[in-house]
């Protein structure tokens, strides 16, 4: 792989993470759909994109599941505490993953259910 290909792989892998923030721009399920599209299109071209795309997708699906559970827990009021914590955790971990991946490092999200292997 050339240095140019390495830069492209890092760029696409970084986009897999940062694209998850599209949910906060008002794109319904953008946190899952946008990284999914990037991963499906570029996973065969770059192994780094395949790995980090799966990582991003697994984390976003996990956060969506946690969000639904926290939303249901609003009926017993604990969800009103959990939802903001989940949003902050999601944004902070996406930023950490984006920065690390942009440096060419591999990143593994904590608290993630690994659905896509």
PyMOL CGO cylinders between C-alpha atoms (Angstrom):
from pymol import cmd
from pymol.cgo import CYLINDER

trace = [
    CYLINDER, 0.00, 0.00, 0.00, 1.36, 3.42, -0.90, 0.3, 1, 1, 1, 1, 1, 1,
    CYLINDER, 1.36, 3.42, -0.90, 1.49, 6.41, 1.41, 0.3, 1, 1, 1, 1, 1, 1,
    CYLINDER, 1.49, 6.41, 1.41, -1.35, 7.95, -0.60, 0.3, 1, 1, 1, 1, 1, 1,
    CYLINDER, -1.35, 7.95, -0.60, -3.48, 4.83, -0.01, 0.3, 1, 1, 1, 1, 1, 1,
    CYLINDER, -3.48, 4.83, -0.01, -2.69, 4.98, 3.72, 0.3, 1, 1, 1, 1, 1, 1,
    CYLINDER, -2.69, 4.98, 3.72, -3.94, 8.57, 3.86, 0.3, 1, 1, 1, 1, 1, 1,
    CYLINDER, -3.94, 8.57, 3.86, -7.12, 7.61, 2.01, 0.3, 1, 1, 1, 1, 1, 1,
    CYLINDER, -7.12, 7.61, 2.01, -7.71, 4.69, 4.36, 0.3, 1, 1, 1, 1, 1, 1,
    CYLINDER, -7.71, 4.69, 4.36, -7.22, 6.92, 7.41, 0.3, 1, 1, 1, 1, 1, 1,
    CYLINDER, -7.22, 6.92, 7.41, -9.55, 9.56, 5.95, 0.3, 1, 1, 1, 1, 1, 1,
    CYLINDER, -9.55, 9.56, 5.95, -12.35, 7.07, 5.22, 0.3, 1, 1, 1, 1, 1, 1,
    CYLINDER, -12.35, 7.07, 5.22, -11.92, 5.34, 8.59, 0.3, 1, 1, 1, 1, 1, 1,
    CYLINDER, -11.92, 5.34, 8.59, -12.09, 8.71, 10.34, 0.3, 1, 1, 1, 1, 1, 1,
    CYLINDER, -12.09, 8.71, 10.34, -15.26, 9.54, 8.40, 0.3, 1, 1, 1, 1, 1, 1,
    CYLINDER, -15.26, 9.54, 8.40, -16.86, 6.32, 9.66, 0.3, 1, 1, 1, 1, 1, 1,
    CYLINDER, -16.86, 6.32, 9.66, -16.56, 7.68, 13.19, 0.3, 1, 1, 1, 1, 1, 1,
    CYLINDER, -16.56, 7.68, 13.19, -17.34, 11.37, 12.64, 0.3, 1, 1, 1, 1, 1, 1,
    CYLINDER, -17.34, 11.37, 12.64, -20.34, 10.56, 10.42, 0.3, 1, 1, 1, 1, 1, 1,
    CYLINDER, -20.34, 10.56, 10.42, -22.10, 9.17, 13.48, 0.3, 1, 1, 1, 1, 1, 1,
    CYLINDER, -22.10, 9.17, 13.48, -22.54, 12.76, 14.64, 0.3, 1, 1, 1, 1, 1, 1,
    CYLINDER, -22.54, 12.76, 14.64, -25.03, 13.25, 11.80, 0.3, 1, 1, 1, 1, 1, 1,
    CYLINDER, -25.03, 13.25, 11.80, -27.73, 12.14, 14.25, 0.3, 1, 1, 1, 1, 1, 1,
    CYLINDER, -27.73, 12.14, 14.25, -27.17, 15.38, 16.15, 0.3, 1, 1, 1, 1, 1, 1,
    CYLINDER, -27.17, 15.38, 16.15, -27.69, 17.33, 12.91, 0.3, 1, 1, 1, 1, 1, 1,
    CYLINDER, -27.69, 17.33, 12.91, -31.22, 15.96, 12.72, 0.3, 1, 1, 1, 1, 1, 1,
    CYLINDER, -31.22, 15.96, 12.72, -30.70, 12.99, 10.39, 0.3, 1, 1, 1, 1, 1, 1,
    CYLINDER, -30.70, 12.99, 10.39, -32.94, 10.21, 11.77, 0.3, 1, 1, 1, 1, 1, 1,
    CYLINDER, -32.94, 10.21, 11.77, -30.76, 7.16, 12.47, 0.3, 1, 1, 1, 1, 1, 1,
    CYLINDER, -30.76, 7.16, 12.47, -27.90, 9.03, 10.77, 0.3, 1, 1, 1, 1, 1, 1,
    CYLINDER, -27.90, 9.03, 10.77, -25.59, 7.69, 13.46, 0.3, 1, 1, 1, 1, 1, 1,
    CYLINDER, -25.59, 7.69, 13.46, -26.09, 4.23, 11.94, 0.3, 1, 1, 1, 1, 1, 1,
    CYLINDER, -26.09, 4.23, 11.94, -26.99, 4.86, 8.29, 0.3, 1, 1, 1, 1, 1, 1,
    CYLINDER, -26.99, 4.86, 8.29, -24.14, 7.21, 7.32, 0.3, 1, 1, 1, 1, 1, 1,
    CYLINDER, -24.14, 7.21, 7.32, -21.31, 5.08, 8.80, 0.3, 1, 1, 1, 1, 1, 1,
    CYLINDER, -21.31, 5.08, 8.80, -23.01, 2.00, 7.32, 0.3, 1, 1, 1, 1, 1, 1,
    CYLINDER, -23.01, 2.00, 7.32, -22.96, 3.48, 3.81, 0.3, 1, 1, 1, 1, 1, 1,
    CYLINDER, -22.96, 3.48, 3.81, -19.29, 4.52, 4.14, 0.3, 1, 1, 1, 1, 1, 1,
    CYLINDER, -19.29, 4.52, 4.14, -18.36, 1.09, 5.48, 0.3, 1, 1, 1, 1, 1, 1,
    CYLINDER, -18.36, 1.09, 5.48, -20.26, -0.81, 2.77, 0.3, 1, 1, 1, 1, 1, 1,
    CYLINDER, -20.26, -0.81, 2.77, -18.73, 1.27, -0.02, 0.3, 1, 1, 1, 1, 1, 1,
    CYLINDER, -18.73, 1.27, -0.02, -15.09, 1.29, 1.21, 0.3, 1, 1, 1, 1, 1, 1,
    CYLINDER, -15.09, 1.29, 1.21, -14.63, -1.85, 3.33, 0.3, 1, 1, 1, 1, 1, 1,
    CYLINDER, -14.63, -1.85, 3.33, -13.22, -3.91, 0.45, 0.3, 1, 1, 1, 1, 1, 1,
    CYLINDER, -13.22, -3.91, 0.45, -10.76, -1.18, -0.54, 0.3, 1, 1, 1, 1, 1, 1,
    CYLINDER, -10.76, -1.18, -0.54, -9.14, -0.59, 2.84, 0.3, 1, 1, 1, 1, 1, 1,
    CYLINDER, -9.14, -0.59, 2.84, -8.80, -3.04, 5.78, 0.3, 1, 1, 1, 1, 1, 1,
    CYLINDER, -8.80, -3.04, 5.78, -8.65, -0.11, 8.22, 0.3, 1, 1, 1, 1, 1, 1,
    CYLINDER, -8.65, -0.11, 8.22, -12.04, 1.13, 7.00, 0.3, 1, 1, 1, 1, 1, 1,
    CYLINDER, -12.04, 1.13, 7.00, -13.47, -2.37, 7.36, 0.3, 1, 1, 1, 1, 1, 1,
    CYLINDER, -13.47, -2.37, 7.36, -12.27, -2.62, 10.96, 0.3, 1, 1, 1, 1, 1, 1,
    CYLINDER, -12.27, -2.62, 10.96, -13.13, 0.92, 12.09, 0.3, 1, 1, 1, 1, 1, 1,
    CYLINDER, -13.13, 0.92, 12.09, -16.42, 0.94, 10.20, 0.3, 1, 1, 1, 1, 1, 1,
    CYLINDER, -16.42, 0.94, 10.20, -17.55, -2.17, 12.08, 0.3, 1, 1, 1, 1, 1, 1,
    CYLINDER, -17.55, -2.17, 12.08, -16.37, -0.62, 15.31, 0.3, 1, 1, 1, 1, 1, 1,
    CYLINDER, -16.37, -0.62, 15.31, -18.34, 2.57, 14.67, 0.3, 1, 1, 1, 1, 1, 1,
    CYLINDER, -18.34, 2.57, 14.67, -21.47, 0.67, 13.63, 0.3, 1, 1, 1, 1, 1, 1,
    CYLINDER, -21.47, 0.67, 13.63, -21.35, -1.65, 16.63, 0.3, 1, 1, 1, 1, 1, 1,
    CYLINDER, -21.35, -1.65, 16.63, -20.99, 1.30, 18.98, 0.3, 1, 1, 1, 1, 1, 1,
    CYLINDER, -20.99, 1.30, 18.98, -23.82, 3.28, 17.39, 0.3, 1, 1, 1, 1, 1, 1,
    CYLINDER, -23.82, 3.28, 17.39, -26.19, 0.31, 17.42, 0.3, 1, 1, 1, 1, 1, 1,
    CYLINDER, -26.19, 0.31, 17.42, -25.25, -0.26, 21.07, 0.3, 1, 1, 1, 1, 1, 1,
    CYLINDER, -25.25, -0.26, 21.07, -25.87, 3.41, 21.92, 0.3, 1, 1, 1, 1, 1, 1,
    CYLINDER, -25.87, 3.41, 21.92, -29.23, 3.26, 20.16, 0.3, 1, 1, 1, 1, 1, 1,
    CYLINDER, -29.23, 3.26, 20.16, -30.22, 0.22, 22.22, 0.3, 1, 1, 1, 1, 1, 1,
    CYLINDER, -30.22, 0.22, 22.22, -29.04, 1.95, 25.41, 0.3, 1, 1, 1, 1, 1, 1,
    CYLINDER, -29.04, 1.95, 25.41, -30.99, 5.08, 24.39, 0.3, 1, 1, 1, 1, 1, 1,
    CYLINDER, -30.99, 5.08, 24.39, -34.22, 3.13, 23.90, 0.3, 1, 1, 1, 1, 1, 1,
    CYLINDER, -34.22, 3.13, 23.90, -33.78, 1.47, 27.29, 0.3, 1, 1, 1, 1, 1, 1,
    CYLINDER, -33.78, 1.47, 27.29, -33.04, 4.84, 28.95, 0.3, 1, 1, 1, 1, 1, 1,
    CYLINDER, -33.04, 4.84, 28.95, -36.09, 6.30, 27.20, 0.3, 1, 1, 1, 1, 1, 1,
    CYLINDER, -36.09, 6.30, 27.20, -38.28, 3.56, 28.62, 0.3, 1, 1, 1, 1, 1, 1,
    CYLINDER, -38.28, 3.56, 28.62, -36.76, 4.15, 32.04, 0.3, 1, 1, 1, 1, 1, 1,
    CYLINDER, -36.76, 4.15, 32.04, -38.05, 7.72, 31.90, 0.3, 1, 1, 1, 1, 1, 1,
    CYLINDER, -38.05, 7.72, 31.90, -41.33, 6.23, 33.11, 0.3, 1, 1, 1, 1, 1, 1,
    CYLINDER, -41.33, 6.23, 33.11, -39.59, 5.55, 36.41, 0.3, 1, 1, 1, 1, 1, 1,
    CYLINDER, -39.59, 5.55, 36.41, -37.62, 8.81, 36.20, 0.3, 1, 1, 1, 1, 1, 1,
    CYLINDER, -37.62, 8.81, 36.20, -34.12, 7.25, 36.14, 0.3, 1, 1, 1, 1, 1, 1,
    CYLINDER, -34.12, 7.25, 36.14, -34.11, 7.67, 32.36, 0.3, 1, 1, 1, 1, 1, 1,
    CYLINDER, -34.11, 7.67, 32.36, -34.08, 11.45, 32.74, 0.3, 1, 1, 1, 1, 1, 1,
    CYLINDER, -34.08, 11.45, 32.74, -30.63, 11.08, 34.30, 0.3, 1, 1, 1, 1, 1, 1,
    CYLINDER, -30.63, 11.08, 34.30, -29.40, 8.34, 31.97, 0.3, 1, 1, 1, 1, 1, 1,
    CYLINDER, -29.40, 8.34, 31.97, -30.32, 9.97, 28.64, 0.3, 1, 1, 1, 1, 1, 1,
    CYLINDER, -30.32, 9.97, 28.64, -28.11, 13.07, 29.02, 0.3, 1, 1, 1, 1, 1, 1,
    CYLINDER, -28.11, 13.07, 29.02, -25.26, 10.89, 30.29, 0.3, 1, 1, 1, 1, 1, 1,
    CYLINDER, -25.26, 10.89, 30.29, -25.59, 8.67, 27.20, 0.3, 1, 1, 1, 1, 1, 1,
    CYLINDER, -25.59, 8.67, 27.20, -25.60, 11.66, 24.84, 0.3, 1, 1, 1, 1, 1, 1,
    CYLINDER, -25.60, 11.66, 24.84, -22.46, 13.13, 26.42, 0.3, 1, 1, 1, 1, 1, 1,
    CYLINDER, -22.46, 13.13, 26.42, -20.76, 9.72, 26.44, 0.3, 1, 1, 1, 1, 1, 1,
    CYLINDER, -20.76, 9.72, 26.44, -21.66, 9.16, 22.79, 0.3, 1, 1, 1, 1, 1, 1,
    CYLINDER, -21.66, 9.16, 22.79, -20.29, 12.53, 21.64, 0.3, 1, 1, 1, 1, 1, 1,
    CYLINDER, -20.29, 12.53, 21.64, -17.11, 12.30, 23.73, 0.3, 1, 1, 1, 1, 1, 1,
    CYLINDER, -17.11, 12.30, 23.73, -16.29, 8.76, 22.59, 0.3, 1, 1, 1, 1, 1, 1,
    CYLINDER, -16.29, 8.76, 22.59, -16.98, 9.63, 18.94, 0.3, 1, 1, 1, 1, 1, 1,
    CYLINDER, -16.98, 9.63, 18.94, -14.57, 12.57, 19.22, 0.3, 1, 1, 1, 1, 1, 1,
    CYLINDER, -14.57, 12.57, 19.22, -11.91, 10.39, 20.86, 0.3, 1, 1, 1, 1, 1, 1,
    CYLINDER, -11.91, 10.39, 20.86, -12.33, 7.71, 18.16, 0.3, 1, 1, 1, 1, 1, 1,
    CYLINDER, -12.33, 7.71, 18.16, -12.18, 10.34, 15.41, 0.3, 1, 1, 1, 1, 1, 1,
    CYLINDER, -12.18, 10.34, 15.41, -8.97, 11.90, 16.74, 0.3, 1, 1, 1, 1, 1, 1,
    CYLINDER, -8.97, 11.90, 16.74, -7.23, 8.56, 17.32, 0.3, 1, 1, 1, 1, 1, 1,
    CYLINDER, -7.23, 8.56, 17.32, -8.26, 7.17, 13.94, 0.3, 1, 1, 1, 1, 1, 1,
    CYLINDER, -8.26, 7.17, 13.94, -7.16, 10.36, 12.21, 0.3, 1, 1, 1, 1, 1, 1,
    CYLINDER, -7.16, 10.36, 12.21, -3.70, 9.76, 13.73, 0.3, 1, 1, 1, 1, 1, 1,
    CYLINDER, -3.70, 9.76, 13.73, -3.72, 6.30, 12.13, 0.3, 1, 1, 1, 1, 1, 1,
    CYLINDER, -3.72, 6.30, 12.13, -4.41, 4.45, 15.39, 0.3, 1, 1, 1, 1, 1, 1,
    CYLINDER, -4.41, 4.45, 15.39, -7.03, 1.76, 15.76, 0.3, 1, 1, 1, 1, 1, 1,
    CYLINDER, -7.03, 1.76, 15.76, -9.77, 2.50, 18.30, 0.3, 1, 1, 1, 1, 1, 1,
    CYLINDER, -9.77, 2.50, 18.30, -12.08, 0.18, 20.23, 0.3, 1, 1, 1, 1, 1, 1,
    CYLINDER, -12.08, 0.18, 20.23, -15.13, 1.71, 21.89, 0.3, 1, 1, 1, 1, 1, 1,
    CYLINDER, -15.13, 1.71, 21.89, -15.86, 0.65, 25.47, 0.3, 1, 1, 1, 1, 1, 1,
    CYLINDER, -15.86, 0.65, 25.47, -19.28, -0.70, 26.53, 0.3, 1, 1, 1, 1, 1, 1,
    CYLINDER, -19.28, -0.70, 26.53, -19.98, -1.97, 23.01, 0.3, 1, 1, 1, 1, 1, 1,
    CYLINDER, -19.98, -1.97, 23.01, -21.99, -5.00, 21.97, 0.3, 1, 1, 1, 1, 1, 1,
    CYLINDER, -21.99, -5.00, 21.97, -20.05, -6.50, 19.06, 0.3, 1, 1, 1, 1, 1, 1,
    CYLINDER, -20.05, -6.50, 19.06, -22.87, -7.40, 16.69, 0.3, 1, 1, 1, 1, 1, 1,
    CYLINDER, -22.87, -7.40, 16.69, -20.96, -7.09, 13.41, 0.3, 1, 1, 1, 1, 1, 1,
    CYLINDER, -20.96, -7.09, 13.41, -17.82, -9.22, 13.54, 0.3, 1, 1, 1, 1, 1, 1,
]
cmd.load_cgo(trace, "trace")
